[in-house]
Amino acid sequence: MSEIYGYEARVQLSFTSSMKIASIICCTFAIVVTIFLRTIVITTTEPGVSESTLNTWMAGYMLIGFFLASFISSAISFPIYSFICSKQKGQRVTGRFAVLVSSSNKSLKQDK
């Protein structure tokens, strides 16, 4: 199996690939927002509030809630992404890419 390298490509992700990327972004978003809100709550909460209840609510429900909300939002927006990519023959992206070429696939499919 050989590889062809490039730094610019047009791609259209499958639903699974898109959701893998989205899960990393959603998890990071949930953690950052939960930590940010937890910091605000620590500095502004009155002393009479139960800290263990607050920690459970903030860490559990908010973290999971933010993750699920952004993950579901990513899944719902996939058909729009797919429609736009099909009209533009893929989304133009830059980075480092390797196209894997196996001996059973002698030529790459080309759109004309």
N, CA, C and O atoms as a GROMACS GRO file, in nm:
protein
  448
    1MET      N    1   0.085  -0.117   0.000
    1MET     CA    2   0.000   0.000   0.000
    1MET      C    3   0.090   0.124   0.000
    1MET      O    4   0.183   0.133   0.080
    2SER      N    5   0.062   0.217  -0.089
    2SER     CA    6   0.140   0.339  -0.095
    2SER      C    7   0.054   0.458  -0.057
    2SER      O    8  -0.068   0.448  -0.049
    3GLU      N    9   0.119   0.572  -0.035
    3GLU     CA   10   0.049   0.693   0.005
    3GLU      C   11   0.087   0.808  -0.086
    3GLU      O   12   0.201   0.819  -0.131
    4ILE      N   13  -0.010   0.893  -0.114
    4ILE     CA   14   0.012   1.016  -0.189
    4ILE      C   15  -0.018   1.130  -0.092
    4ILE      O   16  -0.128   1.138  -0.038
    5TYR      N   17   0.080   1.219  -0.069
    5TYR     CA   18   0.063   1.328   0.028
    5TYR      C   19   0.023   1.457  -0.041
    5TYR      O   20   0.060   1.483  -0.155
    6GLY      N   21  -0.053   1.538   0.032
    6GLY     CA   22  -0.093   1.668  -0.016
    6GLY      C   23  -0.127   1.757   0.102
    6GLY      O   24  -0.140   1.709   0.215
    7TYR      N   25  -0.142   1.887   0.076
    7TYR     CA   26  -0.170   1.983   0.183
    7TYR      C   27  -0.303   2.056   0.162
    7TYR      O   28  -0.341   2.141   0.242
    8GLU      N   29  -0.371   2.023   0.056
    8GLU     CA   30  -0.501   2.083   0.030
    8GLU      C   31  -0.587   1.975  -0.035
    8GLU      O   32  -0.540   1.900  -0.121
    9ALA      N   33  -0.713   1.969   0.005
    9ALA     CA   34  -0.801   1.865  -0.048
    9ALA      C   35  -0.945   1.911  -0.043
    9ALA      O   36  -0.980   2.005   0.030
   10ARG      N   37  -1.027   1.845  -0.121
   10ARG     CA   38  -1.172   1.860  -0.109
   10ARG      C   39  -1.224   1.730  -0.052
   10ARG      O   40  -1.198   1.622  -0.106
   11VAL      N   41  -1.296   1.740   0.057
   11VAL     CA   42  -1.346   1.620   0.124
   11VAL      C   43  -1.493   1.636   0.159
   11VAL      O   44  -1.544   1.747   0.172
   12GLN      N   45  -1.559   1.524   0.174
   12GLN     CA   46  -1.693   1.520   0.229
   12GLN      C   47  -1.695   1.404   0.327
   12GLN      O   48  -1.688   1.288   0.288
   13LEU      N   49  -1.703   1.438   0.456
   13LEU     CA   50  -1.698   1.337   0.560
   13LEU      C   51  -1.826   1.254   0.563
   13LEU      O   52  -1.934   1.303   0.531
   14SER      N   53  -1.812   1.129   0.602
   14SER     CA   54  -1.929   1.045   0.627
   14SER      C   55  -1.989   1.087   0.761
   14SER      O   56  -1.926   1.161   0.837
   15PHE      N   57  -2.108   1.041   0.790
   15PHE     CA   58  -2.173   1.075   0.916
   15PHE      C   59  -2.087   1.029   1.034
   15PHE      O   60  -2.071   1.102   1.131
   16THR      N   61  -2.032   0.908   1.026
   16THR     CA   62  -1.951   0.854   1.135
   16THR      C   63  -1.826   0.938   1.158
   16THR      O   64  -1.793   0.971   1.272
   17SER      N   65  -1.756   0.974   1.051
   17SER     CA   66  -1.635   1.055   1.064
   17SER      C   67  -1.668   1.193   1.119
   17SER      O   68  -1.596   1.246   1.204
   18SER      N   69  -1.775   1.250   1.070
   18SER     CA   70  -1.817   1.382   1.118
   18SER      C   71  -1.849   1.378   1.267
   18SER      O   72  -1.813   1.470   1.340
   19MET      N   73  -1.917   1.274   1.312
   19MET     CA   74  -1.955   1.263   1.452
   19MET      C   75  -1.834   1.233   1.542
   19MET      O   76  -1.834   1.271   1.659
   20LYS      N   77  -1.732   1.166   1.489
   20LYS     CA   78  -1.609   1.144   1.565
   20LYS      C   79  -1.540   1.278   1.595
   20LYS      O   80  -1.497   1.303   1.707
   21ILE      N   81  -1.531   1.362   1.493
   21ILE     CA   82  -1.472   1.495   1.511
   21ILE      C   83  -1.559   1.578   1.603
   21ILE      O   84  -1.509   1.646   1.693
   22ALA      N   85  -1.690   1.573   1.582
   22ALA     CA   86  -1.784   1.650   1.664
   22ALA      C   87  -1.777   1.608   1.810
   22ALA      O   88  -1.789   1.692   1.899
   23SER      N   89  -1.758   1.479   1.837
   23SER     CA   90  -1.754   1.434   1.977
   23SER      C   91  -1.634   1.492   2.051
   23SER      O   92  -1.645   1.524   2.169
   24ILE      N   93  -1.521   1.507   1.984
   24ILE     CA   94  -1.404   1.569   2.046
   24ILE      C   95  -1.433   1.716   2.075
   24ILE      O   96  -1.404   1.766   2.184
   25ILE      N   97  -1.490   1.786   1.977
   25ILE     CA   98  -1.523   1.927   1.994
   25ILE      C   99  -1.629   1.945   2.102
   25ILE      O  100  -1.617   2.035   2.186
   26CYS      N  101  -1.732   1.862   2.103
   26CYS     CA  102  -1.841   1.872   2.201
   26CYS      C  103  -1.791   1.844   2.343
   26CYS      O  104  -1.830   1.912   2.437
   27CYS      N  105  -1.704   1.745   2.357
   27CYS     CA  106  -1.649   1.712   2.488
   27CYS      C  107  -1.564   1.828   2.540
   27CYS      O  108  -1.576   1.866   2.657
   28THR      N  109  -1.479   1.883   2.455
   28THR     CA  110  -1.396   1.997   2.495
   28THR      C  111  -1.482   2.117   2.532
   28THR      O  112  -1.456   2.184   2.632
   29PHE      N  113  -1.584   2.145   2.452
   29PHE     CA  114  -1.676   2.255   2.480
   29PHE      C  115  -1.743   2.236   2.616
   29PHE      O  116  -1.750   2.328   2.696
   30ALA      N  117  -1.793   2.114   2.640
   30ALA     CA  118  -1.863   2.086   2.766
   30ALA      C  119  -1.771   2.105   2.886
   30ALA      O  120  -1.812   2.162   2.988
   31ILE      N  121  -1.648   2.058   2.876
   31ILE     CA  122  -1.552   2.072   2.987
   31ILE      C  123  -1.518   2.219   3.012
   31ILE      O  124  -1.520   2.264   3.126
   32VAL      N  125  -1.488   2.292   2.906
   32VAL     CA  126  -1.449   2.433   2.921
   32VAL      C  127  -1.564   2.516   2.978
   32VAL      O  128  -1.542   2.596   3.070
   33VAL      N  129  -1.684   2.499   2.927
   33VAL     CA  130  -1.798   2.577   2.975
   33VAL      C  131  -1.832   2.540   3.119
   33VAL      O  132  -1.865   2.628   3.199
   34THR      N  133  -1.826   2.412   3.153
   34THR     CA  134  -1.855   2.369   3.290
   34THR      C  135  -1.754   2.427   3.387
   34THR      O  136  -1.792   2.475   3.494
   35ILE      N  137  -1.626   2.424   3.352
   35ILE     CA  138  -1.523   2.482   3.439
   35ILE      C  139  -1.543   2.633   3.453
   35ILE      O  140  -1.531   2.687   3.562
   36PHE      N  141  -1.573   2.700   3.343
   36PHE     CA  142  -1.596   2.843   3.344
   36PHE      C  143  -1.715   2.878   3.435
   36PHE      O  144  -1.705   2.967   3.520
   37LEU      N  145  -1.827   2.810   3.416
   37LEU     CA  146  -1.945   2.838   3.498
   37LEU      C  147  -1.922   2.800   3.644
   37LEU      O  148  -1.970   2.868   3.734
   38ARG      N  149  -1.850   2.692   3.667
   38ARG     CA  150  -1.820   2.651   3.805
   38ARG      C  151  -1.736   2.759   3.874
   38ARG      O  152  -1.759   2.788   3.991
   39THR      N  153  -1.641   2.817   3.804
   39THR     CA  154  -1.559   2.924   3.860
   39THR      C  155  -1.645   3.045   3.894
   39THR      O  156  -1.627   3.106   4.000
   40ILE      N  157  -1.737   3.080   3.807
   40ILE     CA  158  -1.826   3.192   3.835
   40ILE      C  159  -1.914   3.163   3.956
   40ILE      O  160  -1.933   3.250   4.042
   41VAL      N  161  -1.967   3.041   3.964
   41VAL     CA  162  -2.056   3.005   4.075
   41VAL      C  163  -1.980   3.004   4.208
   41VAL      O  164  -2.034   3.047   4.310
   42ILE      N  165  -1.856   2.956   4.208
   42ILE     CA  166  -1.776   2.954   4.332
   42ILE      C  167  -1.757   3.095   4.386
   42ILE      O  168  -1.765   3.118   4.506
   43THR      N  169  -1.732   3.189   4.296
   43THR     CA  170  -1.705   3.326   4.341
   43THR      C  171  -1.830   3.404   4.378
   43THR      O  172  -1.820   3.503   4.450
   44THR      N  173  -1.947   3.361   4.330
   44THR     CA  174  -2.069   3.439   4.356
   44THR      C  175  -2.172   3.369   4.444
   44THR      O  176  -2.275   3.429   4.474
   45THR      N  177  -2.148   3.245   4.484
   45THR     CA  178  -2.246   3.170   4.563
   45THR      C  179  -2.244   3.214   4.709
   45THR      O  180  -2.139   3.242   4.767
   46GLU      N  181  -2.361   3.219   4.765
   46GLU     CA  182  -2.373   3.252   4.907
   46GLU      C  183  -2.325   3.134   4.992
   46GLU      O  184  -2.333   3.020   4.947
   47PRO      N  185  -2.274   3.159   5.112
   47PRO     CA  186  -2.219   3.053   5.196
   47PRO      C  187  -2.319   2.944   5.236
   47PRO      O  188  -2.277   2.834   5.270
   48GLY      N  189  -2.449   2.971   5.235
   48GLY     CA  190  -2.548   2.874   5.279
   48GLY      C  191  -2.580   2.764   5.180
   48GLY      O  192  -2.650   2.669   5.215
   49VAL      N  193  -2.531   2.771   5.058
   49VAL     CA  194  -2.560   2.672   4.955
   49VAL      C  195  -2.474   2.548   4.978
   49VAL      O  196  -2.355   2.559   5.004
   50SER      N  197  -2.536   2.429   4.967
   50SER     CA  198  -2.464   2.303   4.985
   50SER      C  199  -2.366   2.282   4.870
   50SER      O  200  -2.404   2.272   4.754
   51GLU      N  201  -2.238   2.278   4.905
   51GLU     CA  202  -2.135   2.267   4.801
   51GLU      C  203  -2.135   2.130   4.733
   51GLU      O  204  -2.107   2.122   4.614
   52SER      N  205  -2.167   2.024   4.807
   52SER     CA  206  -2.169   1.891   4.745
   52SER      C  207  -2.281   1.880   4.641
   52SER      O  208  -2.261   1.821   4.534
   53THR      N  209  -2.397   1.936   4.671
   53THR     CA  210  -2.508   1.937   4.575
   53THR      C  211  -2.471   2.021   4.453
   53THR      O  212  -2.498   1.982   4.340
   54LEU      N  213  -2.409   2.134   4.477
   54LEU     CA  214  -2.367   2.222   4.370
   54LEU      C  215  -2.263   2.154   4.281
   54LEU      O  216  -2.270   2.163   4.158
   55ASN      N  217  -2.166   2.086   4.342
   55ASN     CA  218  -2.064   2.015   4.265
   55ASN      C  219  -2.126   1.905   4.179
   55ASN      O  220  -2.089   1.889   4.063
   56THR      N  221  -2.219   1.830   4.237
   56THR     CA  222  -2.285   1.723   4.162
   56THR      C  223  -2.362   1.781   4.044
   56THR      O  224  -2.353   1.730   3.933
   57TRP      N  225  -2.436   1.886   4.069
   57TRP     CA  226  -2.516   1.948   3.965
   57TRP      C  227  -2.427   2.004   3.854
   57TRP      O  228  -2.453   1.982   3.736
   58MET      N  229  -2.324   2.077   3.893
   58MET     CA  230  -2.236   2.140   3.794
   58MET      C  231  -2.157   2.036   3.715
   58MET      O  232  -2.155   2.039   3.592
   59ALA      N  233  -2.093   1.945   3.784
   59ALA     CA  234  -2.005   1.850   3.716
   59ALA      C  235  -2.085   1.747   3.637
   59ALA      O  236  -2.049   1.714   3.524
   60GLY      N  237  -2.191   1.697   3.695
   60GLY     CA  238  -2.267   1.592   3.629
   60GLY      C  239  -2.363   1.642   3.524
   60GLY      O  240  -2.345   1.618   3.405
   61TYR      N  241  -2.465   1.712   3.570
   61TYR     CA  242  -2.574   1.751   3.480
   61TYR      C  243  -2.530   1.851   3.374
   61TYR      O  244  -2.569   1.839   3.258
   62MET      N  245  -2.452   1.950   3.412
   62MET     CA  246  -2.412   2.050   3.314
   62MET      C  247  -2.314   1.992   3.212
   62MET      O  248  -2.328   2.018   3.092
   63LEU      N  249  -2.216   1.914   3.259
   63LEU     CA  250  -2.119   1.855   3.167
   63LEU      C  251  -2.189   1.765   3.066
   63LEU      O  252  -2.166   1.775   2.946
   64ILE      N  253  -2.274   1.677   3.116
   64ILE     CA  254  -2.347   1.586   3.027
   64ILE      C  255  -2.445   1.665   2.940
   64ILE      O  256  -2.459   1.636   2.821
   65GLY      N  257  -2.513   1.763   2.998
   65GLY     CA  258  -2.608   1.843   2.923
   65GLY      C  259  -2.544   1.920   2.809
   65GLY      O  260  -2.595   1.919   2.697
   66PHE      N  261  -2.432   1.986   2.836
   66PHE     CA  262  -2.363   2.060   2.731
   66PHE      C  263  -2.312   1.966   2.622
   66PHE      O  264  -2.323   1.996   2.504
   67PHE      N  265  -2.258   1.851   2.664
   67PHE     CA  266  -2.209   1.755   2.565
   67PHE      C  267  -2.323   1.705   2.477
   67PHE      O  268  -2.312   1.706   2.355
   68LEU      N  269  -2.432   1.661   2.540
   68LEU     CA  270  -2.544   1.607   2.462
   68LEU      C  271  -2.606   1.713   2.371
   68LEU      O  272  -2.639   1.684   2.255
   69ALA      N  273  -2.623   1.834   2.421
   69ALA     CA  274  -2.683   1.939   2.340
   69ALA      C  275  -2.598   1.969   2.216
   69ALA      O  276  -2.652   1.980   2.106
   70SER      N  277  -2.468   1.981   2.233
   70SER     CA  278  -2.383   2.011   2.119
   70SER      C  279  -2.367   1.890   2.027
   70SER      O  280  -2.354   1.907   1.906
   71PHE      N  281  -2.368   1.769   2.082
   71PHE     CA  282  -2.357   1.648   2.001
   71PHE      C  283  -2.482   1.628   1.915
   71PHE      O  284  -2.472   1.597   1.797
   72ILE      N  285  -2.599   1.647   1.975
   72ILE     CA  286  -2.725   1.635   1.901
   72ILE      C  287  -2.733   1.744   1.795
   72ILE      O  288  -2.779   1.720   1.684
   73SER      N  289  -2.689   1.862   1.829
   73SER     CA  290  -2.686   1.973   1.734
   73SER      C  291  -2.597   1.939   1.614
   73SER      O  292  -2.631   1.972   1.501
   74SER      N  293  -2.484   1.875   1.639
   74SER     CA  294  -2.394   1.834   1.530
   74SER      C  295  -2.461   1.729   1.441
   74SER      O  296  -2.447   1.734   1.319
   75ALA      N  297  -2.531   1.636   1.502
   75ALA     CA  298  -2.600   1.531   1.425
   75ALA      C  299  -2.712   1.591   1.340
   75ALA      O  300  -2.732   1.550   1.225
   76ILE      N  301  -2.785   1.686   1.396
   76ILE     CA  302  -2.895   1.750   1.322
   76ILE      C  303  -2.842   1.833   1.205
   76ILE      O  304  -2.905   1.840   1.100
   77SER      N  305  -2.726   1.896   1.224
   77SER     CA  306  -2.672   1.981   1.118
   77SER      C  307  -2.599   1.902   1.008
   77SER      O  308  -2.563   1.961   0.906
   78PHE      N  309  -2.577   1.771   1.026
   78PHE     CA  310  -2.505   1.693   0.926
   78PHE      C  311  -2.573   1.693   0.788
   78PHE      O  312  -2.503   1.706   0.688
   79PRO      N  313  -2.705   1.680   0.779
   79PRO     CA  314  -2.767   1.685   0.645
   79PRO      C  315  -2.741   1.817   0.572
   79PRO      O  316  -2.727   1.817   0.449
   80ILE      N  317  -2.734   1.927   0.643
   80ILE     CA  318  -2.704   2.056   0.581
   80ILE      C  319  -2.560   2.055   0.529
   80ILE      O  320  -2.533   2.098   0.417
   81TYR      N  321  -2.468   2.006   0.612
   81TYR     CA  322  -2.327   1.993   0.572
   81TYR      C  323  -2.315   1.905   0.448
   81TYR      O  324  -2.244   1.939   0.354
   82SER      N  325  -2.384   1.793   0.450
   82SER     CA  326  -2.380   1.699   0.338
   82SER      C  327  -2.435   1.761   0.210
   82SER      O  328  -2.378   1.742   0.102
   83PHE      N  329  -2.544   1.836   0.221
   83PHE     CA  330  -2.604   1.902   0.106
   83PHE      C  331  -2.508   2.005   0.046
   83PHE      O  332  -2.489   2.010  -0.076
   84ILE      N  333  -2.448   2.087   0.131
   84ILE     CA  334  -2.353   2.190   0.084
   84ILE      C  335  -2.233   2.125   0.017
   84ILE      O  336  -2.188   2.170  -0.088
   85CYS      N  337  -2.179   2.019   0.078
   85CYS     CA  338  -2.063   1.951   0.020
   85CYS      C  339  -2.096   1.886  -0.115
   85CYS      O  340  -2.013   1.888  -0.206
   86SER      N  341  -2.216   1.830  -0.128
   86SER     CA  342  -2.252   1.768  -0.256
   86SER      C  343  -2.266   1.872  -0.366
   86SER      O  344  -2.237   1.842  -0.482
   87LYS      N  345  -2.309   1.992  -0.333
   87LYS     CA  346  -2.321   2.099  -0.432
   87LYS      C  347  -2.183   2.152  -0.473
   87LYS      O  348  -2.164   2.192  -0.588
   88GLN      N  349  -2.087   2.153  -0.380
   88GLN     CA  350  -1.954   2.208  -0.407
   88GLN      C  351  -1.851   2.100  -0.438
   88GLN      O  352  -1.732   2.130  -0.448
   89LYS      N  353  -1.894   1.976  -0.454
   89LYS     CA  354  -1.805   1.862  -0.475
   89LYS      C  355  -1.704   1.850  -0.361
   89LYS      O  356  -1.585   1.827  -0.385
   90GLY      N  357  -1.750   1.866  -0.239
   90GLY     CA  358  -1.665   1.853  -0.122
   90GLY      C  359  -1.633   1.987  -0.060
   90GLY      O  360  -1.652   2.093  -0.120
   91GLN      N  361  -1.583   1.980   0.062
   91GLN     CA  362  -1.544   2.100   0.136
   91GLN      C  363  -1.393   2.116   0.122
   91GLN      O  364  -1.319   2.021   0.145
   92ARG      N  365  -1.348   2.235   0.084
   92ARG     CA  366  -1.204   2.260   0.069
   92ARG      C  367  -1.142   2.275   0.207
   92ARG      O  368  -1.183   2.360   0.286
   93VAL      N  369  -1.044   2.192   0.236
   93VAL     CA  370  -0.975   2.195   0.364
   93VAL      C  371  -0.824   2.194   0.340
   93VAL      O  372  -0.777   2.148   0.236
   94THR      N  373  -0.750   2.247   0.438
   94THR     CA  374  -0.605   2.245   0.429
   94THR      C  375  -0.550   2.172   0.550
   94THR      O  376  -0.617   2.162   0.653
   95GLY      N  377  -0.432   2.122   0.538
   95GLY     CA  378  -0.368   2.044   0.644
   95GLY      C  379  -0.273   1.946   0.580
   95GLY      O  380  -0.222   1.970   0.471
   96ARG      N  381  -0.248   1.837   0.646
   96ARG     CA  382  -0.162   1.733   0.591
   96ARG      C  383  -0.247   1.610   0.566
   96ARG      O  384  -0.309   1.558   0.660
   97PHE      N  385  -0.252   1.564   0.444
   97PHE     CA  386  -0.338   1.452   0.406
   97PHE      C  387  -0.256   1.344   0.338
   97PHE      O  388  -0.161   1.373   0.265
   98ALA      N  389  -0.292   1.220   0.361
   98ALA     CA  390  -0.233   1.107   0.292
   98ALA      C  391  -0.346   1.025   0.232
   98ALA      O  392  -0.432   0.975   0.305
   99VAL      N  393  -0.346   1.010   0.102
   99VAL     CA  394  -0.443   0.925   0.034
   99VAL      C  395  -0.380   0.787   0.024
   99VAL      O  396  -0.272   0.772  -0.035
  100LEU      N  397  -0.446   0.688   0.080
  100LEU     CA  398  -0.395   0.553   0.076
  100LEU      C  399  -0.436   0.487  -0.054
  100LEU      O  400  -0.554   0.482  -0.088
  101VAL      N  401  -0.338   0.435  -0.128
  101VAL     CA  402  -0.364   0.370  -0.256
  101VAL      C  403  -0.320   0.225  -0.244
  101VAL      O  404  -0.202   0.196  -0.227
  102SER      N  405  -0.416   0.135  -0.253
  102SER     CA  406  -0.382  -0.008  -0.242
  102SER      C  407  -0.363  -0.065  -0.382
  102SER      O  408  -0.405  -0.004  -0.481
  103SER      N  409  -0.302  -0.180  -0.390
  103SER     CA  410  -0.277  -0.242  -0.520
  103SER      C  411  -0.406  -0.287  -0.586
  103SER      O  412  -0.411  -0.299  -0.709
  104SER      N  413  -0.512  -0.312  -0.507
  104SER     CA  414  -0.640  -0.354  -0.565
  104SER      C  415  -0.716  -0.235  -0.625
  104SER      O  416  -0.805  -0.254  -0.708
  105ASN      N  417  -0.681  -0.114  -0.583
  105ASN     CA  418  -0.746   0.008  -0.634
  105ASN      C  419  -0.642   0.084  -0.716
  105ASN      O  420  -0.579   0.177  -0.667
  106LYS      N  421  -0.626   0.044  -0.843
  106LYS     CA  422  -0.520   0.099  -0.928
  106LYS      C  423  -0.538   0.246  -0.960
  106LYS      O  424  -0.439   0.318  -0.975
  107SER      N  425  -0.662   0.292  -0.973
  107SER     CA  426  -0.683   0.432  -1.005
  107SER      C  427  -0.779   0.495  -0.906
  107SER      O  428  -0.867   0.429  -0.850
  108LEU      N  429  -0.760   0.624  -0.884
  108LEU     CA  430  -0.848   0.697  -0.794
  108LEU      C  431  -0.970   0.744  -0.872
  108LEU      O  432  -0.958   0.782  -0.988
  109LYS      N  433  -1.085   0.742  -0.809
  109LYS     CA  434  -1.207   0.791  -0.871
  109LYS      C  435  -1.198   0.941  -0.889
  109LYS      O  436  -1.164   1.013  -0.795
  110GLN      N  437  -1.227   0.990  -1.009
  110GLN     CA  438  -1.219   1.133  -1.035
  110GLN      C  439  -1.356   1.184  -1.076
  110GLN      O  440  -1.425   1.123  -1.157
  111ASP      N  441  -1.396   1.299  -1.018
  111ASP     CA  442  -1.520   1.366  -1.058
  111ASP      C  443  -1.490   1.458  -1.174
  111ASP      O  444  -1.388   1.527  -1.175
  112LYS      N  445  -1.577   1.459  -1.271
  112LYS     CA  446  -1.557   1.549  -1.387
  112LYS      C  447  -1.672   1.643  -1.399
  112LYS      O  448  -1.674   1.726  -1.489
   0.00000   0.00000   0.00000
